[in-house]
Structure formats: C-alpha cells, structure tokens
Amino acid sequence: MQLGTDPLARVVRGRAALAAGHPGEALASADAALSQRPHFPEAWSLRADALDRLDRPDDAARARERHRALDPG
C-alpha cells in the first residue's frame, strides 16, 4: 500500500473532511477504507457519521449497527 492509502489514513482524512463540512468526501474515505478492510470499526463509525450529515438516517443507522457489532465496547 502507498503511504496515506492505508485504511487508518483514509479514516483520519475522512474525519478531517467531516470536520471541515465535507460529508461526501468523508463518506468516500470511509468506503475506500472499508473496501480494504471491511471489518474496521472506525471506518464504519465514520461512514455512519457522514451519512447522518448527508441526511441519510436509515443508511446511517445500518452503518452504526455494523460498527457496534464490530466494536461493542
């Protein structure tokens, strides 16, 4: 993997995008991380938060359920 394209780096960039008011970019980062590491709880959490900001509550709820299943603590 190239530097900056690993799943954790994608989540970090996605969180920064979300904080800057770019939920679509955050969602793309979450999806890219999940394509590499489908069981990455932090990416599912980012995906849920981005979907909330995009006013997609049903999709956000499904992503949050997935996050909780992977990281119940």
Beta strands, then each sheet from edge to edge (+ up, - down):
end
